[in-house]
Amino acid sequence: MNQPLDLAAKDVRYQLHPYTNARLHEQVGPLIIERGEGIHVYDDQGKQYIEAMAGLWSAALGFSNERLVQAAERQLRSLPFYHLFSHKAHRPSIELAEKLIELAPVPMSKVFFSNSGSEANDSVVKLVWYRSNALGQPQKKKIISRHNAYHGITVASGSLTGLPANQRGFDLPLPGFLHVGCPHHYRHGLPGESEEAFAERLAQELEARILAEGPETIAAFIGEPLMGAGGVIVPPRSYWQRVQQVLKRYDILLIADEVICGFGRTGQWFGCQSFDIQPDILVLSKQLSSSYQPIAAVLVNDRVFQPVADHSHSLGTLGHGFTASGHPVATAVALENLKVIEEDGLVEHAAAMGERLRAGLAAYRDHPLVGEVRGCGLIAAVELVGDKASKAPYQASGVLGRHLAGRAQEHGMISRAMGDALAFCPPLIIQEAEVDEMLRRFDRALADTTVWVEKSWK
């Protein structure tokens, strides 16, 4: 008689996991998370973990906020679903759109809702193309992104992304999606080159690429204020100023992807404020609802909206949207989420907790395996190296990062290794004692990793 499968075995048999080696998963199986409370999650064996990544950079309010639960329940009981097609609307989407326009770091005109950051950036690509057609510039369609950027995984947003793992095997990027240098001074600065000179060189390279392609063919430039999944890359202070000067010179739209940076993560409401960016299009998701509901938003300024509106009139409709665009439950939860962030002063709190986290991590700068400690606000990374002088990896790129992340999980801290950089992006609600405990668990994991490396050297 066949024994019934346990939950882990059912997972291996029935699910194809995102961002997972499918064959390796058949061997190791899943870590099954049963519940969450505050900054912690618990597996099916009852083991507690500090969620040092806020899930996927996203659970700003942690994993047990009752106000968000109640907001979802209230909306489910009154209007569990309705759409926004063909002149329809509902209160939560209207009020959230109004709130986002009020919060926006620069003047914006309209909000378009989708269900994820990937869908949002896919929509941005279409809107940029639509606008170019509306302006009688059908050749102005190319979009410039950057190496190491992360903008999603749909066909279009995956083409914007600049990470090989998201493109290998998928025939991406599509034609018309260009990539320029990553603003990571530690990795890409020349010997003796200052951060200021590095930023100037990247701006010159951007301008050279625009001129080589033909300015009349370039529609937009997209960038995260601070790169997240590419390794928590904090650009030089003058980088965005110089990039924006180039874009204005050639009438190129600027798209700020705030999916990770938005709603307090950088110590201000938006990464655009932290780095003095003035975008034409703003992309939001993740902490918009603390990921209690799937939702994303695209904000466009009047420079973008007016040609799009005119074209929709001449064609008869804006032929783009999703069944769940502006879903009433998702927008209601997002509204409540923003109220909590405001009322509890979580943007300022995140800035203070970020200072404590980064000060704690700075103590490891002289560790033989640590190449760089970096961060801004309540987001940081520690990049490991096999050799500090040459910045070379241990054995191969990613080996140290994977080992450290595995040891951290054993010590009750879930993080994420991006190559050899271990990321820290805890919920905004984290308290001082919890920051200190997260650092202690990291210390144990790093100590284990050090012993592992030293044994191989002997």
C-alpha positions in Angstrom: 0.0 0.0 0.0 1.4 3.4 -1.0 2.1 5.8 1.8 0.5 9.3 1.4 3.0 11.9 0.4 4.0 14.5 3.0 3.8 18.2 2.1 7.4 18.5 1.0 7.1 15.5 -1.3 3.9 16.9 -2.8 5.8 20.2 -3.5 8.5 18.4 -5.4 6.0 16.4 -7.3 3.6 19.1 -8.3 5.3 22.6 -8.3 7.7 24.3 -10.7 9.4 26.9 -8.6 10.5 30.4 -9.8 14.1 31.3 -9.5 15.0 27.7 -8.6 17.2 24.9 -10.1 14.4 22.4 -10.9 16.7 19.3 -10.8 18.4 20.4 -7.5 14.9 21.0 -6.0 14.1 17.4 -6.6 17.0 16.5 -4.3 16.8 19.1 -1.6 13.1 19.9 -1.5 11.5 23.0 0.0 11.7 25.0 3.2 8.0 25.2 4.0 7.0 28.4 5.8 3.8 28.0 7.8 3.2 31.4 9.5 4.7 34.9 10.2 4.8 37.2 13.1 6.4 40.7 13.0 9.8 40.3 11.3 9.8 36.6 11.8 8.6 33.6 9.8 8.3 30.0 11.1 8.7 26.8 9.2 6.5 23.7 9.4 8.8 22.3 12.2 8.3 25.5 14.3 11.8 26.9 13.7 11.9 30.7 13.8 13.7 32.8 11.2 14.4 36.5 11.0 13.2 37.4 7.5 16.2 39.6 6.6 14.8 40.2 3.1 11.3 41.1 4.1 10.3 38.2 1.9 11.3 39.6 -1.5 12.3 43.2 -0.5 8.6 43.8 0.1 6.9 43.0 3.5 7.4 46.5 4.9 5.0 45.9 7.8 6.2 42.4 8.5 4.1 39.3 8.4 1.2 39.9 10.9 -0.2 43.4 10.5 -3.8 43.1 11.6 -4.9 46.4 10.0 -4.1 45.1 6.5 -6.0 41.9 7.2 -9.0 43.8 8.3 -8.8 46.2 5.3 -8.8 43.1 3.0 -11.8 41.6 4.9 -13.8 44.7 4.8 -13.3 45.1 1.1 -14.0 41.4 0.4 -17.4 41.8 2.1 -18.4 44.9 0.2 -16.9 44.6 -3.3 -14.6 41.6 -3.7 -13.8 42.3 -7.3 -14.5 44.8 -10.0 -12.6 46.0 -13.1 -11.6 49.4 -14.4 -12.3 48.8 -18.1 -14.6 51.0 -20.2 -15.1 53.9 -17.8 -15.7 51.8 -14.7 -14.2 52.7 -11.4 -14.4 52.0 -7.6 -13.6 53.9 -4.5 -10.3 52.1 -3.4 -8.6 52.5 -6.7 -9.6 56.2 -7.0 -8.4 57.0 -3.5 -5.1 55.1 -3.9 -4.4 56.8 -7.2 -5.1 60.2 -5.5 -2.8 59.3 -2.6 0.1 58.2 -4.9 -0.1 61.4 -6.9 0.1 63.3 -3.6 3.1 61.3 -2.4 5.0 61.3 -5.7 8.5 62.9 -5.4 7.8 65.0 -8.5 4.6 66.2 -10.2 2.8 63.3 -11.8 -0.5 63.3 -13.8 -2.0 59.8 -13.8 -1.7 56.3 -12.2 -2.1 53.0 -14.1 -2.4 49.9 -11.9 -1.1 46.4 -12.6 -0.4 43.3 -10.5 3.4 43.2 -10.3 6.5 45.1 -11.0 7.1 43.0 -14.0 3.7 43.8 -15.4 4.2 47.4 -14.6 7.5 47.7 -16.5 6.0 45.7 -19.4 3.2 48.3 -19.4 5.8 51.1 -19.3 7.5 49.7 -22.5 4.1 49.7 -24.3 3.2 53.2 -23.1 6.6 54.6 -24.2 6.2 53.0 -27.6 2.5 54.2 -27.8 3.6 57.7 -27.0 6.3 57.7 -29.7 3.7 56.7 -32.2 1.4 59.4 -31.0 4.1 62.0 -31.5 4.8 60.8 -35.0 8.2 59.3 -34.0 7.8 55.7 -34.9 11.6 55.2 -35.0 12.0 56.4 -31.4 11.5 53.1 -29.6 14.8 51.9 -28.1 15.1 51.8 -24.3 18.4 51.9 -22.5 18.8 50.0 -19.2 22.0 48.9 -17.4 24.0 45.8 -16.7 23.0 44.2 -13.4 19.7 46.0 -13.5 16.5 44.2 -12.4 13.2 45.3 -13.9 11.2 42.1 -14.0 10.8 38.9 -15.9 8.1 39.2 -18.6 9.3 39.2 -22.1 9.6 43.0 -22.2 10.6 43.7 -18.6 13.0 40.7 -18.8 14.6 42.5 -21.8 15.0 45.6 -19.6 16.7 43.5 -16.9 20.5 43.3 -17.2 21.1 40.0 -15.3 22.3 37.1 -17.4 20.4 34.5 -15.3 17.1 36.1 -16.3 17.9 36.0 -20.0 19.9 32.9 -20.7 17.7 30.3 -22.3 14.9 32.7 -23.0 16.2 34.4 -26.1 16.3 37.7 -24.3 16.8 40.6 -24.5 14.7 41.4 -27.5 16.0 43.8 -30.1 15.8 47.5 -29.2 16.7 47.0 -25.5 20.1 48.3 -24.8 22.4 48.1 -21.8 25.1 50.4 -20.5 27.5 50.3 -17.5 26.6 49.4 -14.0 27.4 52.2 -11.5 29.3 50.0 -9.0 32.5 51.8 -8.3 34.0 48.9 -6.2 33.7 46.5 -9.1 34.0 48.7 -12.2 36.0 51.8 -11.2 39.4 52.0 -12.8 42.6 51.9 -10.6 42.8 55.2 -8.8 39.6 56.5 -10.3 37.5 58.6 -7.9 33.7 58.0 -7.6 33.2 61.4 -9.2 35.4 60.5 -12.2 33.7 57.1 -12.4 30.3 58.8 -12.6 31.5 61.2 -15.3 32.9 58.3 -17.3 29.6 56.4 -17.1 27.7 59.5 -18.3 30.1 59.9 -21.2 29.6 56.2 -22.1 25.9 56.7 -22.0 26.1 59.7 -24.3 28.4 57.9 -26.7 25.9 55.0 -26.9 23.0 57.4 -27.6 25.0 59.1 -30.4 26.1 55.7 -31.8 22.5 54.5 -31.9 21.1 57.8 -33.1 19.3 60.0 -30.5 16.2 60.0 -32.7 15.8 56.3 -32.0 16.1 56.4 -28.2 12.8 56.7 -26.3 13.7 56.2 -22.7 16.3 55.3 -20.1 15.2 53.1 -17.1 17.0 52.7 -13.8 16.5 51.8 -10.2 17.6 54.7 -7.9 19.6 52.1 -6.0 20.0 48.7 -7.7 18.4 45.9 -5.6 18.6 42.4 -7.1 21.8 43.3 -8.9 23.6 43.4 -5.5 22.4 46.5 -3.6 24.5 48.8 -5.7 24.6 52.4 -4.3 25.6 54.7 -7.2 28.1 57.6 -6.7 26.5 60.7 -5.4 26.9 62.6 -8.7 25.9 59.7 -11.0 22.2 60.5 -11.4 22.8 64.2 -11.8 25.1 63.5 -14.7 22.9 60.9 -16.3 19.9 63.2 -16.2 21.9 66.0 -17.9 22.6 63.6 -20.8 19.0 62.5 -21.1 17.7 66.1 -21.2 20.2 66.9 -23.9 18.6 64.4 -26.2 14.9 64.6 -25.1 14.9 61.0 -23.6 12.3 60.0 -21.0 13.5 58.9 -17.6 11.8 55.9 -16.0 12.6 55.4 -12.2 12.0 51.8 -11.1 11.1 52.3 -7.4 9.8 48.7 -7.0 12.4 48.0 -4.3 13.3 51.5 -3.3 9.9 53.0 -2.7 8.0 53.7 0.5 10.8 54.2 2.9 13.4 51.7 2.0 16.1 54.2 1.3 15.3 56.3 4.4 13.0 58.6 2.5 9.6 58.0 0.9 11.2 57.3 -2.5 14.7 56.6 -3.8 14.2 59.5 -6.2 14.4 61.8 -3.2 17.5 60.0 -1.8 19.3 60.5 -5.1 17.7 63.7 -6.5 16.0 62.0 -9.5 13.2 63.7 -11.5 11.6 61.0 -13.5 8.9 61.2 -16.2 7.6 57.8 -15.2 7.6 56.2 -11.7 7.1 52.4 -11.2 5.9 51.2 -7.8 5.1 47.8 -6.3 6.3 45.5 -3.4 6.1 47.8 -0.3 3.1 49.5 -1.9 0.9 46.9 -0.1 3.7 45.2 1.9 2.9 42.4 -0.6 -0.2 41.4 1.4 -1.9 41.7 -2.0 -0.3 41.7 -5.5 -0.4 45.3 -6.9 1.8 47.7 -8.8 1.4 51.2 -10.1 2.8 53.2 -13.0 2.8 57.0 -12.5 3.2 59.2 -15.5 3.7 62.9 -15.8 1.8 65.2 -18.2 4.6 64.9 -20.8 3.7 61.3 -21.1 0.0 61.3 -20.4 -1.1 64.0 -22.9 0.2 62.2 -26.1 -1.1 58.9 -24.8 -4.5 60.4 -24.1 -4.7 62.0 -27.6 -3.7 58.7 -29.3 -6.3 56.7 -27.4 -8.9 59.2 -28.6 -7.7 59.0 -32.2 -7.6 55.1 -32.1 -10.8 54.8 -30.0 -9.3 53.2 -26.9 -6.1 52.6 -25.0 -6.0 48.9 -25.8 -4.1 47.8 -22.7 -5.0 46.6 -19.2 -5.4 43.6 -16.9 -8.4 41.9 -15.4 -7.1 42.7 -11.9 -5.8 46.2 -12.7 -6.6 48.3 -9.6 -8.3 45.3 -7.9 -10.5 46.6 -5.1 -9.0 44.4 -2.4 -5.4 45.1 -3.4 -6.0 48.9 -3.6 -7.8 48.9 -0.3 -4.9 47.0 1.4 -2.4 49.3 -0.2 -4.2 52.4 1.1 -4.2 51.0 4.6 -0.6 50.1 4.3 0.4 53.7 3.3 -1.7 55.0 6.3 0.3 52.7 8.7 3.6 53.8 7.2 2.6 57.5 7.7 1.0 57.1 11.1 3.8 55.0 12.6 6.5 57.2 11.2 8.1 54.2 9.5 10.1 56.1 6.9 12.0 58.0 9.7 12.2 54.7 11.7 13.7 52.9 8.7 16.3 55.6 8.4 17.3 55.2 12.0 17.3 51.4 11.9 19.3 51.5 8.7 22.0 53.6 10.4 22.2 51.0 13.1 22.4 48.1 10.6 25.0 49.7 8.5 27.1 50.6 11.5 27.0 47.0 12.6 28.0 45.7 9.2 30.8 48.2 8.9 32.6 46.4 11.7 33.2 43.6 9.2 35.0 45.7 6.6 38.4 44.4 7.7 37.4 40.7 7.7 39.5 38.7 5.3 36.5 37.5 3.3 34.7 40.9 3.1 35.4 43.0 0.0 32.8 45.7 0.5 30.0 46.7 2.8 27.4 49.0 1.2 23.9 50.3 1.7 21.5 53.2 2.0 18.6 53.5 4.4 17.4 50.1 5.5 18.9 48.1 2.7 22.5 46.9 2.7 24.8 44.2 1.4 28.1 42.5 2.3 30.1 41.3 -0.6 32.5 38.4 0.0 35.8 37.8 -1.8 38.4 35.1 -1.9 41.2 37.7 -2.1 40.7 41.3 -0.8 43.5 42.7 -2.9 42.4 41.4 -6.2 38.7 41.3 -5.4 38.7 37.8 -6.9 36.0 35.3 -5.8 36.7 32.2 -3.8 36.8 29.2 -6.3 34.1 30.7 -8.5 31.7 33.6 -8.4 28.8 32.8 -6.1 30.4 30.0 -4.1 30.9 32.1 -1.0 27.5 33.8 -1.2 25.6 30.5 -1.5 27.5 29.0 1.4 27.0 32.1 3.6 23.3 32.3 2.8 22.9 28.6 3.7 24.7 29.0 7.0 22.6 32.1 7.8 19.4 30.0 7.3 20.8 27.3 9.6 21.3 30.1 12.2 17.7 31.4 11.8 18.1 34.2 9.3 16.7 34.1 5.8 18.7 36.3 3.4 19.6 36.2 -0.3 22.9 35.9 -2.0 23.3 37.8 -5.2 26.5 36.3 -6.5 28.7 36.8 -3.5 26.8 39.7 -2.0 24.5 38.9 0.9 21.6 41.3 1.1 19.8 42.8 4.1 16.4 44.3 3.6 14.3 43.6 6.7 10.8 44.8 7.3 10.6 48.6 8.1 9.1 47.7 11.5 12.3 46.1 12.7 13.4 47.3 16.2 16.9 48.0 17.6 17.1 44.7 19.5 16.0 42.8 16.4 18.7 44.6 14.2 21.3 43.5 16.8 20.0 39.9 16.8 20.1 39.9 13.0 23.7 41.0 13.1 24.5 38.2 15.6 23.0 35.6 13.4 25.0 37.0 10.4 28.1 36.9 12.6 27.7 33.2 13.3 27.1 32.4 9.6 30.2 34.4 8.6 32.2 32.6 11.3 31.1 29.2 9.9 31.9 30.3 6.4 35.4 31.4 7.4 36.1 28.1 9.1 34.9 26.3 5.9 37.2 28.4 3.7 40.2 28.0 6.1 39.8 24.2 6.0 40.1 24.2 2.2 43.2 26.4 2.4 45.1 24.0 4.7 
